[in-house]
Amino acid sequence: RPEAIALSDKLIRGEIDHYAAEKRYLHKKGHIVWGALHVSLIRDEGGKDAVYLSFVQDITERKRAEEEVARQRAILEATVENVDQAIIMYDKDVRVQTFNKRYCSLRDQEESFLATHPTLWDMFREQMRKGYYPEGHDDPEPFIDAWIDKYIKGPDATRTFEHTMPDGSVHEARGKRLPDGGFVRTWTDISERKKVEE
């Protein structure tokens, strides 16, 4: 592999004194084995190359576990992106961790903004700038704090509630606390249902 050859050349030139790399090996029985290769070059007192010292650690099980986690994550991401609900997840500090594209379109949030992992306070300020939550415009900070205390941190966190957008559409929100202290919320457009109910 080119990167392994480059590292070996640096080792010989004395630019590094050791290197480590993960490599795939073909077992004599025909299956793939993953190994963590560690290589050092020991020199004599005059600085001349003396002997290579290398060993390989079997990391096959770890790589299989990583591949399974990646597979499960890909399945989860595909599922999240293909549901009709808007989904967003926050960590224990109420900072955005993940979201789907439906959330961006339904809740009128730019994907580039959410990708910066803003706090919910940041998101509120952005939405209020767009005209949402007019009841809090005169004194936004206390309004934001009170909303988060009630709907994220307080007993109403898992309560279903509705939010009317500036364009008149109605969104239903559901929340669930996560074991690590985080929080996940889903939003569903129920505008058509509300019209039927009226």
matplotlib code that plots the C-alpha trace (Angstrom):
import matplotlib.pyplot as plt

x = [0.0, 1.4, 0.9, 2.7, 5.6, 5.8, 5.9, 8.6, 10.7, 10.3, 11.5, 14.6, 15.4, 15.1, 12.2, 10.2, 11.3, 8.2, 4.9, 1.6, -0.9, -4.0, -3.7, -5.8, -4.1, -5.3, -5.4, -4.1, -7.7, -8.8, -10.6, -9.5, -7.8, -7.2, -4.0, -2.5, 1.1, 3.7, 7.1, 10.3, 13.8, 16.6, 19.9, 23.4, 25.5, 26.7, 23.1, 23.2, 20.3, 20.5, 17.3, 13.6, 11.3, 7.7, 4.7, 1.1, -1.9, -5.0, -7.8, -10.3, -13.0, -12.7, -13.0, -16.0, -17.6, -16.8, -18.3, -21.4, -21.8, -21.3, -23.9, -26.5, -25.8, -26.4, -29.6, -30.8, -29.8, -31.6, -34.7, -34.6, -34.3, -37.2, -39.9, -42.4, -41.7, -39.2, -36.7, -34.1, -31.9, -30.2, -27.5, -27.7, -26.5, -29.5, -27.1, -28.1, -26.6, -28.5, -31.5, -33.1, -33.7, -37.5, -36.8, -35.0, -37.9, -40.8, -39.3, -37.7, -34.1, -31.1, -29.1, -25.8, -26.9, -28.0, -24.7, -22.8, -24.5, -26.2, -27.8, -31.6, -31.1, -29.3, -32.1, -34.8, -33.0, -32.8, -36.5, -37.5, -35.4, -37.7, -40.8, -41.7, -42.9, -44.0, -45.2, -41.5, -40.1, -40.3, -38.2, -36.7, -34.2, -36.6, -39.1, -36.6, -35.5, -39.1, -39.9, -36.9, -37.5, -41.1, -40.8, -37.3, -36.2, -39.5, -42.4, -43.9, -40.9, -42.7, -46.1, -47.6, -48.2, -49.0, -47.2, -48.7, -46.2, -46.3, -47.8, -50.7, -49.6, -49.8, -47.1, -47.5, -44.5, -43.7, -40.6, -38.7, -35.8, -32.8, -30.8, -27.7, -29.6, -30.3, -33.6, -35.3, -38.3, -40.4, -42.6, -45.5, -47.5, -51.1, -52.5, -54.9, -56.2, -56.8, -58.8, -61.0, -61.5, -62.7]
y = [0.0, 3.5, 4.9, 2.0, 2.4, 6.1, 5.5, 2.9, 5.4, 8.0, 5.5, 4.7, 8.4, 9.0, 11.3, 9.1, 6.5, 4.3, 4.0, 2.1, 1.0, -1.1, -3.8, -6.6, -10.0, -13.1, -16.1, -19.4, -20.7, -18.0, -15.5, -11.9, -11.0, -7.5, -6.6, -3.5, -3.3, -1.6, -1.0, 0.5, 0.8, 0.3, 1.9, 1.3, 3.9, 5.4, 6.0, 3.3, 1.0, -2.1, -4.0, -3.7, -4.4, -5.1, -6.9, -7.4, -7.3, -9.1, -6.5, -8.5, -8.6, -4.8, -4.1, -6.4, -4.5, -1.2, -2.4, -3.6, -0.2, 1.6, -0.7, -0.1, 3.6, 3.6, 1.8, 4.2, 7.2, 5.8, 5.2, 8.7, 10.3, 8.5, 9.1, 11.8, 13.3, 15.9, 14.6, 16.4, 15.2, 17.3, 16.3, 16.9, 20.5, 21.1, 21.3, 19.8, 16.4, 15.1, 15.9, 14.8, 16.9, 16.8, 18.8, 21.5, 21.8, 21.6, 23.8, 26.3, 25.8, 25.8, 22.6, 24.5, 26.2, 23.0, 21.4, 23.8, 22.0, 25.2, 25.2, 25.4, 29.0, 29.7, 28.1, 30.1, 33.4, 32.4, 31.5, 34.6, 36.6, 35.0, 36.1, 32.9, 33.1, 36.7, 36.5, 36.6, 39.3, 42.1, 40.3, 37.2, 35.8, 35.2, 33.8, 31.4, 30.3, 29.8, 27.8, 25.5, 25.0, 24.0, 21.9, 20.5, 20.3, 20.3, 17.8, 19.0, 17.7, 14.6, 16.3, 16.5, 20.1, 22.1, 25.0, 27.3, 28.6, 32.1, 30.6, 29.1, 25.5, 23.6, 21.2, 18.6, 18.0, 14.9, 14.5, 11.8, 12.0, 9.9, 7.8, 10.0, 13.2, 14.2, 14.7, 13.8, 15.6, 14.8, 17.3, 16.3, 18.6, 18.2, 21.1, 19.0, 17.2, 20.5, 21.7, 18.6, 19.0, 22.6]
z = [0.0, -0.9, 2.6, 4.2, 1.8, 2.5, 6.2, 5.8, 3.7, 6.4, 9.0, 7.0, 6.5, 10.2, 9.9, 12.3, 14.8, 14.5, 12.8, 13.2, 10.6, 10.3, 7.6, 6.2, 5.9, 4.1, 6.5, 5.1, 5.5, 3.0, 5.3, 6.1, 9.3, 10.5, 12.2, 13.9, 12.6, 14.8, 13.3, 14.8, 13.5, 16.0, 15.1, 16.4, 18.3, 15.0, 13.8, 11.2, 10.6, 12.7, 12.9, 12.3, 15.2, 14.3, 15.7, 14.7, 17.0, 15.9, 15.8, 13.7, 16.3, 16.9, 13.2, 12.9, 15.8, 14.1, 10.8, 12.5, 14.3, 10.9, 9.3, 12.0, 11.8, 8.1, 8.5, 11.2, 9.1, 6.1, 8.2, 9.8, 6.4, 4.9, 7.5, 7.1, 10.5, 11.3, 13.8, 15.9, 18.8, 21.4, 23.9, 27.7, 27.1, 24.7, 21.7, 18.4, 17.7, 14.7, 12.6, 9.3, 6.2, 6.9, 10.0, 7.9, 5.5, 8.0, 10.6, 8.2, 9.5, 7.2, 7.2, 7.3, 10.5, 12.2, 11.1, 13.4, 16.4, 17.8, 21.2, 21.5, 22.6, 19.3, 17.4, 19.1, 18.4, 14.7, 14.6, 16.3, 13.8, 11.2, 13.0, 14.9, 18.6, 18.3, 22.0, 23.0, 20.8, 23.3, 25.8, 24.1, 26.6, 29.5, 27.0, 25.6, 29.1, 30.2, 27.1, 27.4, 31.2, 30.4, 27.2, 27.5, 31.1, 32.9, 33.4, 30.1, 28.1, 26.9, 26.6, 23.1, 22.0, 18.9, 17.3, 14.6, 12.1, 10.6, 7.3, 9.3, 9.2, 12.5, 13.7, 16.5, 18.7, 20.7, 22.9, 24.7, 27.1, 26.4, 29.0, 28.6, 29.5, 25.9, 24.2, 20.9, 19.5, 16.5, 14.6, 12.4, 10.0, 11.2, 9.2, 7.1, 10.2, 12.0, 9.0, 9.1, 12.8, 12.3]

ax = plt.figure().add_subplot(projection="3d")
ax.plot(x, y, z, "-o")
ax.set_aspect("equal")
plt.show()
